[in-house]
């Protein structure tokens, strides 16, 4: 088996586990006392995931050292989308999807116009 094929399999299994394990653990999570440390820790994973996505987006800008107005505007649109969707819906999936969509759309507009 080639290294690339092994990497694809490992990534696929990891992605599947990231989707399956939270669903499998919902029964355990629903029976946890709300004051427990484990409950609070698991509840904070969603906002931590959003913070990780923002960090990855910012790190690419920091490495470039030359910020274009388009990159700054795209990033600002993503941050505003996170805040707005989280405030309006309190839905973690939408709070993750909306900024990626906003960033991508704003960043792609010059390519569509040109």
Backbone as a chain_set.jsonl record, in Angstrom:
{"seq": "XXXXXXXXXXXXXXXXXXXXXXXXXXXXXXXXXXXXXXXXXXXXXXXXXXXXXXXXXXXXXXXXXXXXXXXXXXXXXXXXXXXXXXXXXXXXXXXXXXXXXXXXXXXXXXXXXX", "coords": {"N": [[0.851, -1.179, 0.0], [0.567, 2.164, -0.865], [2.004, 5.189, 0.477], [0.405, 7.45, 0.18], [-2.136, 6.348, -0.214], [-2.506, 5.113, 2.265], [-2.493, 7.372, 3.908], [-4.84, 8.63, 3.016], [-6.755, 6.762, 3.844], [-6.371, 6.822, 6.641], [-7.037, 9.512, 7.191], [-9.701, 9.483, 6.323], [-10.883, 7.628, 8.133], [-10.394, 8.995, 10.513], [-11.926, 11.335, 10.078], [-14.473, 10.202, 9.919], [-14.704, 9.212, 12.544], [-14.665, 11.628, 13.937], [-17.18, 12.557, 13.283], [-18.885, 10.491, 14.12], [-18.379, 9.837, 16.872], [-19.265, 12.071, 18.555], [-22.056, 11.846, 18.155], [-22.531, 9.29, 19.132], [-21.943, 9.675, 21.762], [-23.99, 11.224, 22.818], [-26.019, 10.233, 24.472], [-24.67, 9.665, 26.844], [-23.758, 12.22, 27.443], [-26.172, 13.584, 27.835], [-26.998, 12.55, 30.245], [-25.241, 13.52, 32.093], [-24.453, 15.453, 35.007], [-25.184, 18.93, 35.056], [-23.457, 20.639, 36.363], [-21.015, 19.443, 36.436], [-17.479, 19.07, 35.799], [-16.706, 17.742, 33.455], [-18.999, 17.973, 31.831], [-19.079, 20.755, 31.42], [-16.649, 21.078, 30.123], [-17.012, 19.584, 27.74], [-19.085, 21.054, 26.653], [-17.824, 23.38, 25.969], [-16.363, 22.789, 23.721], [-17.376, 23.426, 21.168], [-17.282, 26.356, 20.786], [-14.495, 26.455, 21.005], [-13.687, 25.115, 18.71], [-14.499, 26.912, 16.727], [-12.831, 29.06, 17.382], [-10.394, 27.893, 16.769], [-10.602, 27.649, 13.973], [-10.639, 30.357, 13.253], [-8.092, 31.079, 14.105], [-6.481, 29.59, 12.345], [-7.182, 30.824, 9.948], [-6.213, 33.41, 10.415], [-3.48, 32.93, 10.749], [-2.438, 32.399, 8.22], [-2.545, 34.906, 7.073], [-0.781, 36.308, 8.713], [1.663, 35.162, 8.106], [2.083, 36.037, 5.543], [2.695, 38.777, 5.554], [2.106, 40.918, 3.921], [-0.639, 42.541, 3.766], [-3.508, 42.542, 1.895], [-6.214, 44.669, 0.953], [-8.449, 43.229, 0.248], [-8.028, 40.737, 1.531], [-8.13, 41.494, 4.23], [-10.75, 42.498, 4.351], [-12.193, 40.192, 3.672], [-11.573, 38.525, 5.84], [-12.66, 40.062, 7.923], [-15.356, 39.938, 7.211], [-15.838, 37.226, 7.658], [-15.425, 37.059, 10.461], [-17.462, 38.764, 11.386], [-19.635, 37.328, 10.44], [-19.487, 34.981, 12.017], [-20.009, 36.044, 14.587], [-22.566, 37.199, 14.193], [-24.233, 35.045, 13.317], [-23.961, 33.239, 15.434], [-25.022, 34.745, 17.493], [-27.665, 35.168, 16.6], [-28.745, 32.588, 16.046], [-27.583, 30.622, 17.69], [-26.535, 28.262, 16.815], [-24.181, 25.915, 16.351], [-23.187, 24.608, 14.061], [-24.052, 26.24, 11.921], [-22.725, 28.534, 12.703], [-20.15, 27.877, 12.148], [-20.156, 27.288, 9.437], [-21.181, 29.608, 8.123], [-19.186, 31.783, 8.363], [-17.1, 30.686, 6.844], [-18.285, 30.522, 4.354], [-18.887, 33.263, 3.927], [-16.29, 34.373, 3.917], [-15.179, 33.005, 1.717], [-16.882, 33.839, -0.406], [-16.549, 36.677, -0.428], [-13.808, 36.781, -0.899], [-13.673, 35.68, -3.431], [-14.993, 37.386, -5.173], [-13.489, 39.359, -6.746], [-12.378, 37.64, -8.682], [-14.613, 36.725, -10.006], [-15.518, 39.083, -11.141], [-13.443, 39.86, -12.761]], "CA": [[0.0, 0.0, 0.0], [1.353, 3.38, -0.973], [1.877, 6.131, 1.584], [-0.736, 8.327, -0.085], [-3.353, 5.576, 0.043], [-2.6, 4.959, 3.714], [-2.877, 8.671, 4.453], [-6.259, 8.837, 2.696], [-7.535, 5.887, 4.721], [-6.281, 7.352, 8.01], [-7.835, 10.744, 7.242], [-11.103, 9.093, 6.214], [-11.312, 7.043, 9.404], [-10.408, 10.086, 11.498], [-13.083, 12.18, 9.803], [-15.665, 9.448, 10.311], [-14.753, 9.198, 14.008], [-15.052, 12.971, 14.39], [-18.626, 12.686, 13.098], [-19.615, 9.436, 14.817], [-18.226, 9.831, 18.326], [-20.187, 12.979, 19.254], [-23.423, 11.311, 18.125], [-22.577, 8.125, 20.011], [-21.838, 10.12, 23.147], [-25.074, 12.12, 23.25], [-26.739, 9.64, 25.609], [-23.842, 9.867, 28.035], [-23.737, 13.655, 27.706], [-27.473, 14.032, 28.351], [-27.16, 12.075, 31.626], [-24.248, 14.151, 32.969], [-24.922, 16.615, 35.761], [-24.766, 20.163, 34.376], [-22.421, 21.335, 37.135], [-19.773, 18.68, 36.415], [-16.386, 19.603, 34.996], [-16.74, 17.094, 32.149], [-20.098, 18.579, 31.072], [-18.66, 22.107, 31.012], [-15.563, 20.938, 29.163], [-17.579, 19.162, 26.463], [-19.905, 22.144, 26.142], [-16.956, 24.433, 25.442], [-15.647, 22.348, 22.523], [-17.878, 24.127, 19.986], [-16.587, 27.643, 20.633], [-13.065, 26.22, 20.796], [-13.515, 24.767, 17.297], [-14.595, 28.156, 15.961], [-11.602, 29.812, 17.641], [-9.316, 27.239, 16.006], [-10.758, 28.029, 12.568], [-10.213, 31.757, 13.127], [-6.632, 31.09, 14.241], [-5.895, 29.096, 11.096], [-7.376, 31.88, 8.945], [-5.311, 34.526, 10.712], [-2.073, 32.554, 10.626], [-1.999, 32.546, 6.829], [-2.321, 36.335, 6.843], [0.402, 36.75, 9.441], [2.849, 34.667, 7.401], [2.241, 36.753, 4.276], [3.268, 40.082, 5.879], [1.578, 41.985, 3.073], [-2.085, 42.398, 3.837], [-4.268, 43.279, 0.9], [-7.508, 45.119, 1.443], [-9.376, 42.115, 0.038], [-7.835, 39.743, 2.589], [-8.636, 42.056, 5.485], [-12.206, 42.571, 4.249], [-12.684, 38.81, 3.719], [-11.455, 38.071, 7.22], [-13.65, 40.798, 8.717], [-16.672, 39.373, 6.884], [-15.927, 35.954, 8.36], [-15.58, 37.308, 11.901], [-18.813, 39.306, 11.589], [-20.58, 36.228, 10.214], [-19.482, 34.135, 13.212], [-20.696, 36.738, 15.676], [-23.982, 37.399, 13.876], [-24.959, 33.775, 13.28], [-23.981, 32.682, 16.789], [-25.947, 35.573, 18.294], [-29.041, 35.016, 16.13], [-29.262, 31.222, 16.017], [-26.942, 29.767, 18.687], [-26.335, 26.987, 16.144], [-22.745, 25.783, 16.14], [-22.903, 24.232, 12.675], [-24.19, 27.449, 11.103], [-21.677, 29.481, 13.113], [-18.913, 27.443, 11.513], [-20.331, 27.323, 7.995], [-21.421, 30.971, 7.627], [-17.972, 32.566, 8.115], [-16.346, 30.107, 5.723], [-18.991, 30.947, 3.154], [-18.681, 34.705, 3.767], [-14.888, 34.575, 3.536], [-14.999, 32.518, 0.352], [-17.602, 34.681, -1.365], [-15.876, 37.982, -0.514], [-12.481, 36.58, -1.479], [-13.818, 35.27, -4.825], [-15.671, 38.414, -5.98], [-12.639, 39.902, -7.805], [-12.192, 36.652, -9.745], [-15.853, 36.697, -10.768], [-15.651, 40.332, -11.898], [-12.335, 40.053, -13.685]], "C": [[0.895, 1.24, 0.0], [1.084, 4.297, 0.213], [0.659, 7.024, 1.406], [-2.047, 7.599, 0.209], [-3.571, 5.381, 1.536], [-3.039, 6.267, 4.372], [-4.352, 8.962, 4.202], [-7.141, 7.995, 3.602], [-7.529, 6.418, 6.151], [-7.118, 8.62, 8.155], [-9.323, 10.427, 7.163], [-11.644, 8.515, 7.507], [-11.382, 8.114, 10.487], [-11.603, 11.005, 11.322], [-14.372, 11.491, 10.219], [-15.802, 9.431, 11.83], [-15.145, 10.556, 14.574], [-16.549, 13.203, 14.248], [-19.404, 11.706, 13.986], [-19.553, 9.562, 16.34], [-19.116, 10.84, 19.049], [-21.631, 12.464, 19.259], [-23.561, 10.122, 19.061], [-22.557, 8.546, 21.476], [-22.975, 10.989, 23.641], [-25.858, 11.546, 24.42], [-25.964, 9.85, 26.902], [-23.863, 11.339, 28.436], [-25.052, 14.121, 28.317], [-27.707, 13.584, 29.784], [-26.178, 12.718, 32.594], [-24.883, 15.281, 33.77], [-24.351, 17.897, 35.148], [-23.659, 20.913, 35.106], [-21.068, 20.625, 37.059], [-18.747, 19.316, 35.481], [-16.427, 19.028, 33.588], [-17.826, 17.695, 31.258], [-19.679, 19.955, 30.551], [-17.547, 22.042, 29.97], [-16.097, 20.551, 27.78], [-18.422, 20.262, 25.832], [-19.057, 23.241, 25.507], [-16.212, 24.024, 24.18], [-16.1, 23.081, 21.265], [-17.22, 25.476, 19.779], [-15.085, 27.479, 20.421], [-12.777, 25.859, 19.336], [-13.579, 26.013, 16.421], [-13.328, 28.984, 16.155], [-10.422, 29.209, 16.874], [-9.395, 27.599, 14.528], [-10.312, 29.469, 12.329], [-8.696, 31.842, 13.208], [-5.953, 30.626, 12.965], [-6.034, 30.153, 10.002], [-6.407, 33.033, 9.169], [-3.844, 34.17, 10.486], [-1.575, 32.672, 9.188], [-1.761, 34.014, 6.486], [-1.049, 36.812, 7.521], [1.688, 36.302, 8.762], [3.127, 35.484, 6.146], [2.926, 38.101, 4.459], [2.815, 41.213, 4.96], [0.069, 41.797, 2.966], [-2.743, 43.215, 2.73], [-5.605, 43.668, 1.519], [-8.541, 44.012, 1.303], [-9.249, 41.068, 1.145], [-8.371, 40.237, 3.924], [-10.156, 42.102, 5.471], [-12.825, 41.169, 4.324], [-12.66, 38.275, 5.144], [-12.477, 38.765, 8.113], [-15.059, 40.267, 8.452], [-16.874, 38.036, 7.592], [-16.146, 36.124, 9.854], [-16.972, 37.843, 12.209], [-19.855, 38.202, 11.405], [-20.632, 35.286, 11.411], [-20.302, 34.781, 14.317], [-22.192, 36.845, 15.41], [-24.76, 36.081, 13.932], [-25.034, 33.155, 14.676], [-24.977, 33.448, 17.666], [-27.402, 35.316, 17.904], [-29.581, 33.598, 16.274], [-28.757, 30.335, 17.138], [-26.742, 28.35, 18.138], [-24.86, 26.879, 15.766], [-22.394, 25.444, 14.698], [-23.003, 25.454, 11.758], [-23.119, 28.479, 11.442], [-20.317, 29.108, 12.536], [-18.998, 27.581, 9.997], [-20.433, 28.749, 7.451], [-20.138, 31.778, 7.422], [-17.129, 32.005, 6.977], [-16.974, 30.532, 4.405], [-18.768, 32.438, 2.887], [-17.256, 35.002, 3.303], [-14.667, 34.168, 2.081], [-15.663, 33.392, -0.688], [-16.892, 36.019, -1.538], [-14.521, 37.831, -1.212], [-12.556, 36.236, -2.971], [-14.422, 36.337, -5.727], [-14.743, 38.997, -7.055], [-12.413, 38.937, -8.961], [-13.45, 36.556, -10.627], [-15.993, 37.943, -11.65], [-14.594, 40.465, -12.982], [-12.27, 38.982, -14.692]], "O": [[1.85, 1.338, 0.77], [0.05, 4.186, 0.871], [-0.043, 7.321, 2.373], [-2.958, 8.168, 0.81], [-4.7, 5.473, 2.017], [-3.862, 6.262, 5.288], [-5.04, 9.484, 5.079], [-8.171, 8.472, 4.078], [-8.574, 6.459, 6.801], [-7.832, 8.778, 9.145], [-10.123, 11.044, 7.867], [-12.742, 8.869, 7.936], [-12.32, 8.138, 11.284], [-12.227, 11.41, 12.303], [-15.258, 12.116, 10.801], [-16.901, 9.617, 12.352], [-15.867, 10.637, 15.568], [-17.13, 13.969, 15.017], [-20.451, 12.051, 14.534], [-20.57, 9.408, 17.017], [-19.684, 10.493, 20.085], [-22.346, 12.626, 20.248], [-24.593, 9.961, 19.714], [-23.098, 7.847, 22.333], [-22.936, 11.453, 24.781], [-26.318, 12.299, 25.277], [-26.547, 10.175, 27.936], [-23.971, 11.668, 29.617], [-25.054, 14.96, 29.217], [-28.533, 14.175, 30.481], [-26.269, 12.487, 33.8], [-25.755, 15.987, 33.265], [-23.18, 17.944, 34.77], [-22.988, 21.749, 34.502], [-20.073, 21.147, 37.563], [-19.09, 19.999, 34.516], [-16.204, 19.756, 32.621], [-17.605, 17.905, 30.065], [-19.898, 20.278, 29.384], [-17.506, 22.854, 29.045], [-15.684, 21.121, 26.77], [-18.467, 20.386, 24.608], [-19.518, 23.949, 24.612], [-15.488, 24.843, 23.613], [-15.284, 23.334, 20.379], [-16.656, 25.729, 18.715], [-14.469, 28.287, 19.726], [-11.746, 26.251, 18.789], [-12.799, 26.154, 15.479], [-12.807, 29.55, 15.194], [-9.556, 29.937, 16.39], [-8.366, 27.83, 13.894], [-9.68, 29.764, 11.315], [-8.078, 32.598, 12.458], [-4.954, 31.211, 12.547], [-5.109, 30.356, 9.216], [-5.846, 33.57, 8.214], [-3.055, 35.02, 10.075], [-0.413, 33.01, 8.962], [-0.871, 34.329, 5.696], [-0.318, 37.632, 6.966], [2.7, 36.998, 8.839], [4.278, 35.611, 5.731], [3.676, 38.524, 3.579], [3.131, 42.373, 5.226], [-0.42, 40.994, 2.172], [-2.554, 44.428, 2.642], [-6.058, 43.06, 2.489], [-9.418, 43.874, 2.155], [-10.259, 40.567, 1.64], [-8.998, 39.479, 4.663], [-10.791, 41.778, 6.475], [-13.86, 40.98, 4.964], [-13.617, 37.646, 5.596], [-13.093, 38.125, 8.965], [-15.864, 40.161, 9.377], [-17.97, 37.75, 8.074], [-16.958, 35.417, 10.45], [-17.597, 37.424, 13.183], [-20.844, 38.152, 12.135], [-21.714, 34.834, 11.786], [-21.177, 34.15, 14.908], [-22.999, 36.607, 16.309], [-25.832, 36.02, 14.533], [-26.069, 32.606, 15.053], [-25.684, 32.854, 18.48], [-28.276, 35.252, 18.769], [-30.757, 33.419, 16.594], [-29.437, 29.378, 17.509], [-26.772, 27.371, 18.884], [-24.359, 27.66, 14.957], [-21.402, 25.945, 14.17], [-22.132, 25.672, 10.916], [-22.66, 29.213, 10.567], [-19.428, 29.955, 12.451], [-18.019, 27.949, 9.348], [-19.832, 29.061, 6.423], [-20.004, 32.416, 6.378], [-16.513, 32.763, 6.228], [-16.269, 30.864, 3.453], [-18.491, 32.832, 1.754], [-17.054, 35.802, 2.389], [-14.043, 34.898, 1.311], [-15.081, 33.663, -1.738], [-16.656, 36.454, -2.665], [-14.143, 38.674, -2.025], [-11.595, 36.477, -3.701], [-14.364, 36.199, -6.949], [-15.177, 39.124, -8.2], [-12.271, 39.369, -10.104], [-13.358, 36.334, -11.834], [-16.518, 37.872, -12.761], [-14.824, 41.11, -14.005], [-11.389, 38.995, -15.551]]}, "num_chains": 1, "name": "protein.A"}
